[in-house]
Amino acid sequence: MNVELICLGGFMRLFTAGFVQRWYGKMLNIHPSLLPSFPGLDPHGQALHAGVKISGATVHFVIPETDAGPIVMQGAVPVRDDDTAETLAARVIQIEHRIYPEALRLLASGKIHLEGDLCRTSATAVSDDSLISPRAREAGAS
């Protein structure tokens, strides 16, 4: 067997430091928050309790510390005033399904590399993809 990458999703166990170090730069995870904010359990509840206006998901390289590795990609969604942990989670999972395959594609194509504890990519961000929340309604909009 020739394993090149380990891709985690919803994996709720910790690996030994030796295992993680052996796979450094080749093991990815996805977490349902904009790390470094809200690592660990109940990230949606943490986000709502903190009153943030934007939440999302983060693809990151795995290191021995929980949800603390170099960030590969992030995607964001607005947090609505009437959100519950469940409604926020439903929007965040949609972003997870978009960014994880894209992050894997970039890594597999050699467009991602590590510089110390930072992840660099040769891909470019779209200039008009900002998310501002809450966004004020324009005059006349209902």
DSSP file with accessible surface (Angstrom, degrees, kcal/mol):
  #  RESIDUE AA STRUCTURE BP1 BP2  ACC     N-H-->O    O-->H-N    N-H-->O    O-->H-N    TCO  KAPPA ALPHA  PHI   PSI    X-CA   Y-CA   Z-CA
    1    1 A M              0   0  223      0, 0.0     2,-0.6     0, 0.0     0, 0.0   0.000 360.0 360.0 360.0 134.0    0.0    0.0    0.0
    2    2 A N        -     0   0  137      0, 0.0     2,-0.4     0, 0.0     0, 0.0  -0.800 360.0-172.2-119.8  89.0    1.4    3.4   -1.0
    3    3 A V        +     0   0   63     -2,-0.6     3,-0.1     1,-0.2     0, 0.0  -0.678  14.3 168.5 -85.2 128.5   -0.4    6.1    1.1
    4    4 A E        +     0   0  139     -2,-0.4     2,-0.3     1,-0.3    -1,-0.2   0.702  64.9  20.1-107.5 -32.9    0.3    9.7    0.0
    5    5 A L        -     0   0   61      2,-0.0     2,-0.5    22,-0.0    -1,-0.3  -0.989  56.3-150.7-138.4 149.8   -2.3   11.7    2.0
    6    6 A I  E     -a   27   0A  34     20,-2.5    22,-2.9    -2,-0.3     2,-0.5  -0.992  17.6-167.3-118.6 124.8   -4.5   11.2    5.0
    7    7 A C  E     -a   28   0A  63     -2,-0.5     2,-0.3    20,-0.2    22,-0.2  -0.958   4.8-167.8-119.1 115.3   -7.7   13.2    4.8
    8    8 A L        +     0   0   21     20,-3.1    22,-0.4    -2,-0.5     2,-0.3  -0.750  13.1 169.0-102.9 150.0   -9.8   13.5    8.0
    9    9 A G  S    S-     0   0   54     -2,-0.3     3,-0.1    20,-0.2    22,-0.1  -0.838  75.5  -4.7-159.1 115.4  -13.3   14.7    8.4
   10   10 A G  S    S+     0   0   66     20,-0.6     2,-0.7    -2,-0.3    21,-0.1   0.708  83.2 155.0  73.8  18.4  -15.4   14.3   11.5
   11   11 A F        -     0   0   94      1,-0.1    -1,-0.2     2,-0.0    -3,-0.0  -0.705  23.2-172.2 -84.0 112.9  -12.6   12.3   13.1
   12   12 A M        +     0   0  124     -2,-0.7     2,-0.3    -3,-0.1    -1,-0.1  -0.086  51.3  87.7-103.0  34.9  -13.1   12.8   16.9
   13   13 A R  S    S-     0   0  186      0, 0.0     2,-0.4     0, 0.0    -2,-0.0  -0.930  70.4-124.1-127.9 156.4   -9.9   11.2   18.2
   14   14 A L        -     0   0  134     -2,-0.3     2,-0.2    52,-0.0     3,-0.1  -0.823  20.8-141.3-100.5 138.5   -6.4   12.4   18.8
   15   15 A F        -     0   0   61     -2,-0.4     2,-0.0     1,-0.1     0, 0.0  -0.574  31.1 -94.1 -88.1 160.3   -3.4   10.8   17.1
   16   16 A T     >  -     0   0  101     -2,-0.2     4,-2.3     1,-0.1     5,-0.2  -0.366  33.5-116.3 -69.0 154.3   -0.1   10.3   18.9
   17   17 A A  H  > S+     0   0   48      1,-0.2     4,-2.8     2,-0.2     5,-0.2   0.893 115.4  55.2 -59.9 -39.2    2.5   13.1   18.3
   18   18 A G  H  > S+     0   0   48      2,-0.2     4,-2.0     1,-0.2    -1,-0.2   0.907 108.2  47.4 -61.5 -42.4    4.8   10.6   16.6
   19   19 A F  H  > S+     0   0   68      2,-0.2     4,-1.4     1,-0.2    -1,-0.2   0.940 113.6  47.7 -63.8 -46.2    2.1    9.6   14.1
   20   20 A V  H  < S+     0   0    3     -4,-2.3     3,-0.4     1,-0.2    -2,-0.2   0.922 111.6  49.8 -63.1 -42.9    1.2   13.2   13.3
   21   21 A Q  H >< S+     0   0  128     -4,-2.8     3,-1.1     1,-0.2    -1,-0.2   0.883 106.2  56.5 -65.6 -34.6    4.9   14.2   12.9
   22   22 A R  H 3< S+     0   0  184     -4,-2.0    -1,-0.2     1,-0.2    -2,-0.2   0.854 115.9  37.3 -62.9 -32.7    5.4   11.2   10.5
   23   23 A W  T >< S+     0   0   28     -4,-1.4     3,-2.8    -3,-0.4     4,-0.4   0.213  83.0 148.6-105.7  15.8    2.6   12.5    8.3
   24   24 A Y  T <  S+     0   0   87     -3,-1.1    39,-0.1     1,-0.3    -3,-0.1  -0.232  74.9  13.5 -55.8 130.7    3.3   16.2    8.7
   25   25 A G  T 3  S+     0   0   18     37,-0.3    -1,-0.3     2,-0.3     3,-0.1   0.433 122.3  68.6  82.9  -1.1    2.4   18.1    5.6
   26   26 A K  S <  S+     0   0  113     -3,-2.8   -20,-2.5    36,-0.2     2,-0.5   0.239  81.2  78.2-131.4  10.7    0.5   15.1    4.3
   27   27 A M  E     -a    6   0A   1     -4,-0.4    35,-2.5   -22,-0.2     2,-0.3  -0.979  58.2-172.9-128.3 118.8   -2.5   14.9    6.7
   28   28 A L  E     -aB   7  61A   2    -22,-2.9   -20,-3.1    -2,-0.5     2,-0.3  -0.812   4.9-177.7-110.3 152.0   -5.5   17.2    6.3
   29   29 A N  E     - B   0  60A  20     31,-2.4    31,-2.6    -2,-0.3     2,-0.4  -0.943  16.9-140.7-137.7 159.9   -8.5   17.9    8.5
   30   30 A I  E     - B   0  59A  12    -22,-0.4   -20,-0.6    -2,-0.3    29,-0.2  -0.981  16.1-170.3-123.5 137.6  -11.5   20.1    8.2
   31   31 A H  E     - B   0  58A  12     27,-2.5    27,-2.6    -2,-0.4     2,-2.0  -0.992  28.1-124.1-129.2 137.8  -13.0   21.9   11.1
   32   32 A P  S    S+     0   0   28      0, 0.0     2,-0.3     0, 0.0    25,-0.2  -0.277  84.5  61.6 -83.3  55.0  -16.4   23.8   11.2
   33   33 A S  S    S-     0   0    0     -2,-2.0     2,-1.5    22,-0.1    -2,-0.2  -0.963  94.0 -95.0-158.1 169.1  -15.1   27.2   12.3
   34   34 A L    >   -     0   0   43     -2,-0.3     3,-1.8    20,-0.1    23,-0.1  -0.706  68.9-115.1 -89.1  85.8  -12.7   29.9   11.1
   35   35 A L  T 3  S+     0   0    7     -2,-1.5     3,-0.1     1,-0.3    33,-0.1  -0.261  98.2  41.8 -58.5 146.1   -9.7   28.7   13.0
   36   36 A P  T 3  S+     0   0  115      0, 0.0    -1,-0.3     0, 0.0     2,-0.2  -0.987 109.7  77.4 -84.8   4.3   -8.0   29.7   15.1
   37   37 A S  S <  S+     0   0   62     -3,-1.8    10,-0.1     1,-0.2     9,-0.0  -0.545 104.2   3.2 -75.2 138.4  -11.3   30.7   16.5
   38   38 A F  S    S+     0   0   36     -2,-0.2    -1,-0.2     1,-0.1     9,-0.1   0.888  77.3 177.0  60.6  53.9  -13.5   28.1   18.2
   39   39 A P        +     0   0   59      0, 0.0    -1,-0.1     0, 0.0    28,-0.1  -0.297  46.4  20.8 -74.5 168.1  -11.3   24.9   18.1
   40   40 A G  S    S+     0   0   28     -2,-0.0     2,-0.1     2,-0.0    27,-0.0  -0.357 107.0   2.3  78.8-150.7  -12.5   21.7   19.6
   41   41 A L  S    S+     0   0  126      1,-0.2     5,-0.1     2,-0.1    -3,-0.0  -0.335 118.6  12.3 -78.8 153.6  -16.0   20.7   20.4
   42   42 A D     >  +     0   0   98      1,-0.1     4,-2.5     3,-0.1    -1,-0.2   0.874  63.4 167.3  54.2  51.1  -19.2   22.7   19.7
   43   43 A P  H  > S+     0   0   13      0, 0.0     4,-2.4     0, 0.0     5,-0.1   0.868  75.0  52.7 -63.0 -33.1  -17.7   25.3   17.4
   44   44 A H  H  > S+     0   0   23      2,-0.2     4,-2.5     1,-0.2     5,-0.2   0.932 110.6  46.4 -69.7 -43.0  -21.2   26.5   16.3
   45   45 A G  H  > S+     0   0   16      1,-0.2     4,-2.6     2,-0.2    -1,-0.2   0.907 112.4  51.4 -62.3 -40.6  -22.3   27.0   19.9
   46   46 A Q  H  X S+     0   0   63     -4,-2.5     4,-2.0     2,-0.2    -2,-0.2   0.917 110.2  49.3 -61.3 -43.3  -19.0   28.8   20.7
   47   47 A A  H  X>S+     0   0    0     -4,-2.4     5,-1.6     2,-0.2     4,-0.9   0.927 112.6  46.6 -63.7 -44.8  -19.5   31.1   17.7
   48   48 A L  H ><5S+     0   0   52     -4,-2.5     3,-0.7     1,-0.2    -2,-0.2   0.917 111.7  51.2 -64.8 -41.2  -23.1   32.0   18.7
   49   49 A H  H 3<5S+     0   0  177     -4,-2.6    -1,-0.2     1,-0.2    -2,-0.2   0.874 110.0  50.1 -63.6 -34.9  -22.1   32.6   22.3
   50   50 A A  H 3<5S-     0   0   60     -4,-2.0    -1,-0.2    -5,-0.2    -2,-0.2   0.647 107.7-128.0 -78.5 -16.5  -19.3   34.9   21.1
   51   51 A G  T <<5 +     0   0   43     -4,-0.9    -3,-0.2    -3,-0.7    -2,-0.1   0.744  43.5 170.7  77.3  24.2  -21.7   36.9   18.9
   52   52 A V      < -     0   0   42     -5,-1.6    -1,-0.2     1,-0.1     3,-0.1  -0.262  30.6-150.4 -66.9 155.7  -19.6   36.6   15.8
   53   53 A K  S    S+     0   0   97      1,-0.2    26,-2.6    80,-0.1     2,-0.4   0.551  81.0  42.2-101.1 -14.7  -21.2   37.8   12.5
   54   54 A I  E     + C   0  78A  55     24,-0.3     2,-0.2    -7,-0.1    -1,-0.2  -1.000  62.3 163.0-135.0 135.4  -19.2   35.5   10.3
   55   55 A S  E     + C   0  77A   2     22,-2.6    22,-2.8    -2,-0.4     2,-0.3  -0.684  10.5 137.2-132.2-170.7  -18.4   31.8   10.8
   56   56 A G  E     - C   0  76A   0     20,-0.3     2,-0.3    -2,-0.2    20,-0.2  -0.975  43.7 -62.9 166.0-149.8  -17.3   29.1    8.5
   57   57 A A  E     - C   0  75A   0     18,-2.3    18,-2.1    -2,-0.3     2,-0.4  -0.949  28.9-152.8-138.9 155.1  -14.9   26.2    8.0
   58   58 A T  E     -BC  31  74A   0    -27,-2.6   -27,-2.5    -2,-0.3     2,-0.5  -0.996   6.1-154.8-133.8 128.7  -11.2   25.6    7.8
   59   59 A V  E     +BC  30  73A   0     14,-3.1    13,-2.8    -2,-0.4    14,-1.6  -0.899  34.1 166.8 -95.3 129.7   -9.1   23.0    6.0
   60   60 A H  E     -BC  29  71A   4    -31,-2.6   -31,-2.4    -2,-0.5    11,-0.2  -0.965  40.9-102.5-143.8 156.1   -5.8   22.7    7.9
   61   61 A F  E     -B   28   0A   3      9,-2.7     2,-0.4    -2,-0.3     8,-0.3  -0.567  46.8-112.6 -73.1 145.4   -2.8   20.4    8.1
   62   62 A V        +     0   0   16    -35,-2.5   -37,-0.3    -2,-0.2   -35,-0.2  -0.660  40.1 170.3 -86.4 132.6   -2.8   18.3   11.2
   63   63 A I        -     0   0   33      2,-0.6     5,-0.2    -2,-0.4     4,-0.2  -0.818  52.2 -91.7-126.7 171.4   -0.3   18.9   14.0
   64   64 A P  S    S+     0   0   48      0, 0.0     2,-0.2     0, 0.0   -49,-0.1   0.849 106.3  79.0 -58.6 -31.1   -0.2   17.3   17.5
   65   65 A E  S >  S-     0   0  119      1,-0.1     3,-1.1   -48,-0.1    -2,-0.6  -0.543  98.3 -97.9 -78.2 144.8   -2.3   20.2   19.0
   66   66 A T  T 3  S-     0   0   70      1,-0.3    -1,-0.1    -2,-0.2   -52,-0.0  -0.382  93.8 -17.3 -67.4 126.6   -6.0   20.1   18.3
   67   67 A D  T 3  S+     0   0   20     -4,-0.2    -1,-0.3    -2,-0.2    -5,-0.1   0.828 107.1 110.2  51.1  43.6   -7.2   22.2   15.4
   68   68 A A    <   +     0   0   56     -3,-1.1    -2,-0.1    -5,-0.2    -1,-0.1   0.353  39.6 117.7-129.7   5.6   -4.0   24.2   15.3
   69   69 A G  S    S-     0   0    7     -8,-0.3    -7,-0.1    -4,-0.2    48,-0.1  -0.158  78.2 -64.3 -77.4 170.4   -2.2   23.3   12.2
   70   70 A P        -     0   0   10      0, 0.0    -9,-2.7     0, 0.0     2,-0.4  -0.256  58.4-116.7 -54.4 133.6   -1.3   25.5    9.2
   71   71 A I  E     +C   60   0A  58    -11,-0.2    48,-0.4     1,-0.2   -11,-0.3  -0.605  33.3 176.9 -81.9 126.5   -4.4   26.7    7.4
   72   72 A V  E     -     0   0A  19    -13,-2.8     2,-0.3    -2,-0.4   -12,-0.2   0.859  66.1 -12.6 -91.9 -47.7   -4.8   25.6    3.9
   73   73 A M  E     -C   59   0A  41    -14,-1.6   -14,-3.1     2,-0.0    -1,-0.4  -0.991  55.9-163.2-157.6 148.8   -8.2   27.1    3.0
   74   74 A Q  E     -C   58   0A  86     -2,-0.3     2,-0.3   -16,-0.2   -16,-0.2  -0.977   0.4-166.7-135.4 150.4  -11.2   28.8    4.7
   75   75 A G  E     -C   57   0A  11    -18,-2.1   -18,-2.3    -2,-0.3     2,-0.3  -0.985  14.1-151.1-134.3 145.6  -14.8   29.5    3.6
   76   76 A A  E     -C   56   0A  40     -2,-0.3   -20,-0.3   -20,-0.2   -22,-0.0  -0.851  13.2-175.6-123.5 153.8  -17.2   31.8    5.4
   77   77 A V  E     -C   55   0A  13    -22,-2.8   -22,-2.6    -2,-0.3     2,-0.1  -0.962  35.3-101.4-136.9 153.8  -20.9   32.1    5.9
   78   78 A P  E     -C   54   0A  37      0, 0.0     2,-0.6     0, 0.0   -24,-0.3  -0.470  27.0-133.6 -72.8 149.5  -22.9   34.9    7.7
   79   79 A V        -     0   0   12    -26,-2.6     2,-0.2    -2,-0.1     9,-0.0  -0.928  24.8-146.7-100.8 123.9  -24.2   34.3   11.2
   80   80 A R    >   -     0   0  130     -2,-0.6     3,-1.9     4,-0.1     8,-0.1  -0.616  19.5-119.4 -93.3 152.9  -27.9   35.3   11.4
   81   81 A D  T 3  S+     0   0  152      1,-0.3    -1,-0.1    -2,-0.2    -2,-0.0   0.818 115.2  46.6 -58.8 -30.8  -29.5   36.8   14.5
   82   82 A D  T 3  S+     0   0  131      2,-0.0    -1,-0.3     5,-0.0     5,-0.1   0.314  86.4 130.4 -96.7  11.3  -32.0   33.9   14.6
   83   83 A D    <   -     0   0   19     -3,-1.9     2,-0.3     4,-0.1    -4,-0.0  -0.301  37.6-165.3 -65.0 146.2  -29.4   31.1   14.1
   84   84 A T     >  -     0   0   62      1,-0.0     4,-2.5   -36,-0.0     5,-0.3  -0.737  42.7 -98.1-112.3 171.9  -29.2   28.1   16.3
   85   85 A A  H  > S+     0   0   26     -2,-0.3     4,-2.3     1,-0.2     5,-0.1   0.893 126.1  51.1 -57.2 -36.7  -26.2   25.8   16.4
   86   86 A E  H  > S+     0   0  141      2,-0.2     4,-1.9     1,-0.2    -1,-0.2   0.908 110.3  45.5 -70.6 -43.3  -28.1   23.5   14.1
   87   87 A T  H  > S+     0   0   61      2,-0.2     4,-1.3     1,-0.2    -2,-0.2   0.903 115.2  48.0 -70.0 -37.2  -29.0   26.1   11.5
   88   88 A L  H  X S+     0   0    0     -4,-2.5     4,-2.6     1,-0.2     3,-0.4   0.934 109.9  52.7 -65.6 -43.6  -25.5   27.5   11.5
   89   89 A A  H  X S+     0   0   30     -4,-2.3     4,-2.6    -5,-0.3    -2,-0.2   0.882 104.1  57.4 -59.1 -37.5  -24.1   24.0   11.1
   90   90 A A  H  X S+     0   0   56     -4,-1.9     4,-0.8     1,-0.2    -1,-0.2   0.878 111.2  41.8 -63.7 -37.2  -26.3   23.4    8.1
   91   91 A R  H  X S+     0   0   40     -4,-1.3     4,-1.3    -3,-0.4     3,-0.2   0.885 113.3  52.6 -75.9 -38.8  -24.8   26.4    6.3
   92   92 A V  H  X S+     0   0    0     -4,-2.6     4,-2.6     1,-0.2     3,-0.3   0.904 102.8  57.9 -65.0 -38.7  -21.3   25.7    7.3
   93   93 A I  H  X S+     0   0   64     -4,-2.6     4,-2.2     1,-0.2    -1,-0.2   0.865 101.4  57.1 -62.6 -30.7  -21.4   22.1    6.0
   94   94 A Q  H  X S+     0   0  118     -4,-0.8     4,-0.7    -3,-0.2    -1,-0.2   0.916 108.8  45.7 -64.2 -40.9  -22.3   23.5    2.6
   95   95 A I  H >X S+     0   0   16     -4,-1.3     4,-2.7    -3,-0.3     3,-0.8   0.900 109.0  56.2 -67.1 -40.8  -19.0   25.5    2.7
   96   96 A E  H 3X S+     0   0   29     -4,-2.6     4,-2.2     1,-0.3    -2,-0.2   0.918 104.0  53.6 -56.2 -43.5  -17.1   22.4    3.9
   97   97 A H  H 3< S+     0   0  120     -4,-2.2    -1,-0.3     1,-0.2    -2,-0.2   0.709 113.6  43.9 -67.6 -19.1  -18.3   20.4    0.9
   98   98 A R  H <X S+     0   0  185     -3,-0.8     4,-1.0    -4,-0.7    -2,-0.2   0.861 117.4  39.9 -88.8 -43.9  -17.0   23.2   -1.4
   99   99 A I  H  X S+     0   0   15     -4,-2.7     4,-2.9     2,-0.2     5,-0.2   0.828 105.2  61.4 -83.9 -30.1  -13.6   23.9    0.2
  100  100 A Y  H  X S+     0   0   32     -4,-2.2     4,-2.6    -5,-0.3     5,-0.2   0.968 107.6  43.5 -64.8 -49.9  -12.3   20.4    1.2
  101  101 A P  H  > S+     0   0   73      0, 0.0     4,-2.3     0, 0.0    -1,-0.2   0.903 115.6  50.6 -60.4 -36.1  -12.3   19.0   -2.4
  102  102 A E  H  X S+     0   0   71     -4,-1.0     4,-2.4     2,-0.2    -2,-0.2   0.918 109.9  48.9 -66.7 -42.5  -10.7   22.3   -3.6
  103  103 A A  H  X S+     0   0    0     -4,-2.9     4,-2.5     2,-0.2    -1,-0.2   0.922 111.9  49.6 -62.5 -42.1   -8.0   22.2   -0.9
  104  104 A L  H  X S+     0   0   48     -4,-2.6     4,-3.0    -5,-0.2     5,-0.2   0.909 109.6  51.8 -63.4 -40.4   -7.3   18.5   -1.8
  105  105 A R  H  X S+     0   0  118     -4,-2.3     4,-1.9    -5,-0.2     6,-0.2   0.933 110.9  47.4 -61.7 -44.8   -7.1   19.5   -5.5
  106  106 A L  H  <>S+     0   0    6     -4,-2.4     5,-2.3     2,-0.2     6,-0.6   0.920 114.4  46.6 -63.3 -43.1   -4.6   22.2   -4.8
  107  107 A L  H ><5S+     0   0   26     -4,-2.5     3,-1.6     1,-0.2     5,-0.3   0.944 112.9  48.6 -64.8 -46.5   -2.5   20.0   -2.6
  108  108 A A  H 3<5S+     0   0   81     -4,-3.0    -1,-0.2     1,-0.3    -2,-0.2   0.808 109.5  53.4 -64.9 -29.2   -2.5   17.1   -5.1
  109  109 A S  T 3<5S-     0   0   60     -4,-1.9    -1,-0.3    -5,-0.2    -2,-0.2   0.398 116.3-113.3 -87.8   3.4   -1.5   19.5   -7.9
  110  110 A G  T < 5S+     0   0   60     -3,-1.6    -3,-0.2    -4,-0.2    -2,-0.1   0.638  82.3 122.8  78.5  15.8    1.5   20.8   -6.0
  111  111 A K      < +     0   0   83     -5,-2.3    11,-2.2    -6,-0.2    12,-0.5   0.434  61.0  68.2 -90.7   1.6    0.1   24.3   -5.6
  112  112 A I  E     +D  121   0B  13     -6,-0.6     2,-0.3    -5,-0.3     9,-0.2  -0.969  57.9 163.8-121.4 135.9    0.3   24.2   -1.8
  113  113 A H  E     -D  120   0B  94      7,-2.5     7,-3.2    -2,-0.4     2,-0.4  -0.987  32.3-117.9-146.2 157.0    3.5   24.1    0.3
  114  114 A L  E     -D  119   0B  48     -2,-0.3     2,-0.5     5,-0.2     5,-0.2  -0.791  16.1-171.5 -97.4 135.9    4.5   24.7    3.8
  115  115 A E  E >  S-D  118   0B 100      3,-3.1     3,-1.9    -2,-0.4     2,-0.3  -0.916  70.2 -59.4-121.1  96.4    6.9   27.5    4.9
  116  116 A G  T 3  S-     0   0   60     -2,-0.5     0, 0.0     1,-0.3     0, 0.0  -0.478 120.7 -16.2  64.4-122.2    7.5   26.8    8.5
  117  117 A D  T 3  S+     0   0  135     -2,-0.3     2,-0.4    -3,-0.1    -1,-0.3   0.238 122.6  88.6 -97.7  12.0    4.2   26.9   10.2
  118  118 A L  E <   -D  115   0B  91     -3,-1.9    -3,-3.1   -48,-0.1     2,-0.5  -0.899  68.0-138.2-114.3 144.0    2.4   28.7    7.4
  119  119 A C  E     -D  114   0B  23     -2,-0.4     2,-0.3   -48,-0.4    -5,-0.2  -0.849  21.7-168.7 -97.9 129.2    0.7   27.2    4.3
  120  120 A R  E     -D  113   0B 112     -7,-3.2    -7,-2.5    -2,-0.5     2,-0.3  -0.892   1.3-167.5-116.4 149.4    1.4   29.0    1.0
  121  121 A T  E     -D  112   0B  64     -2,-0.3    -9,-0.2    -9,-0.2   -10,-0.1  -0.979  27.1-147.3-136.6 148.3   -0.4   28.5   -2.2
  122  122 A S  S    S+     0   0   83    -11,-2.2   -10,-0.1    -2,-0.3     2,-0.1   0.452  74.8 102.2 -90.3  -0.7    0.2   29.5   -5.8
  123  123 A A  S    S-     0   0   38    -12,-0.5     2,-0.4     1,-0.0    -2,-0.2  -0.418  70.5-129.0 -75.1 158.8   -3.6   29.7   -6.4
  124  124 A T        -     0   0  131     -2,-0.1     2,-0.2     0, 0.0    -2,-0.1  -0.862  10.7-123.3-113.3 146.5   -5.1   33.2   -6.4
  125  125 A A        -     0   0   89     -2,-0.4     2,-0.3     1,-0.1     3,-0.0  -0.566  32.1-109.1 -81.0 146.9   -8.1   34.5   -4.4
  126  126 A V    >   -     0   0   84     -2,-0.2     3,-1.2     1,-0.1    -1,-0.1  -0.628  24.0-139.6 -75.3 132.5  -11.0   36.0   -6.3
  127  127 A S  T 3  S+     0   0  124     -2,-0.3     3,-0.2     1,-0.3    -1,-0.1   0.740  95.8  45.9 -71.0 -22.6  -11.0   39.8   -5.7
  128  128 A D  T 3  S+     0   0  127      1,-0.2    -1,-0.3     2,-0.0    -2,-0.0   0.103  81.6  99.9-108.7  25.7  -14.7   40.2   -5.4
  129  129 A D    <   +     0   0  106     -3,-1.2    -1,-0.2     2,-0.1    -2,-0.1   0.064  48.2 138.3-101.5  30.4  -15.5   37.2   -3.1
  130  130 A S        -     0   0   83     -3,-0.2     2,-0.5     1,-0.0    -3,-0.0  -0.349  41.0-149.2 -74.8 152.8  -15.7   39.2    0.2
  131  131 A L        -     0   0   63    -54,-0.1     2,-0.5     2,-0.0   -54,-0.1  -0.991  14.0-177.7-123.8 120.6  -18.4   38.4    2.8
  132  132 A I        -     0   0   96     -2,-0.5     3,-0.1   -54,-0.0   -78,-0.0  -0.984  19.7-138.9-118.1 127.7  -19.6   41.2    4.9
  133  133 A S  S    S+     0   0   22     -2,-0.5     2,-0.1     1,-0.3   -80,-0.1  -0.995  80.7  23.8-143.3 132.8  -22.2   40.4    7.6
  134  134 A P  S    S-     0   0   99      0, 0.0     2,-0.5     0, 0.0    -1,-0.3   0.601  83.3-160.6 -76.2 151.0  -24.6   41.8    8.4
  135  135 A R        -     0   0  157     -3,-0.1     2,-0.1    -2,-0.1     3,-0.1  -0.865  20.6-120.6 -99.3 125.2  -24.9   43.7    5.1
  136  136 A A        -     0   0   89     -2,-0.5     2,-0.2     1,-0.1    -1,-0.0  -0.394  29.0-113.2 -65.1 139.7  -27.1   46.8    5.3
  137  137 A R        -     0   0  187      1,-0.1     2,-0.1    -2,-0.1    -1,-0.1  -0.500  30.9-118.2 -72.1 142.7  -30.1   46.7    3.0
  138  138 A E    >   -     0   0  163     -2,-0.2     3,-2.3     1,-0.1    -1,-0.1  -0.436  43.8 -78.8 -77.7 156.8  -30.0   49.2    0.3
  139  139 A A  T 3  S+     0   0  111      1,-0.3    -1,-0.1    -2,-0.1     3,-0.1  -0.265 119.5  17.8 -56.3 132.8  -32.7   51.9    0.1
  140  140 A G  T 3  S+     0   0   89      1,-0.3    -1,-0.3    -3,-0.1     2,-0.2   0.325  94.6 125.2  87.6 -10.8  -35.9   50.5   -1.3
  141  141 A A    <         0   0   59     -3,-2.3    -1,-0.3     1,-0.0    -4,-0.1  -0.574 360.0 360.0 -80.9 146.2  -35.0   46.9   -0.7
  142  142 A S              0   0  137     -2,-0.2    -4,-0.1    -3,-0.1    -1,-0.0  -0.736 360.0 360.0-114.2 360.0  -37.3   44.8    1.3
